[in-house]
Amino acid sequence: MGRNAGCRTCAVSYGNQGRDLLQTASPDWIIDSMRELPALL
């Protein structure tokens, strides 16, 4: 949805879906912890 809205997207690997499935959505970033988020900004 974010991509369709013209936004960058960030997936988190600790949610309901695993990293492999998240990669199929082609997010701009995949992080393993919220602590990684500030480095992306």
Beta strands, then each sheet from edge to edge (+ up, - down):
strand 1: 10-12
strand 2: 29-31
sheet 1: 1+ 2+
end
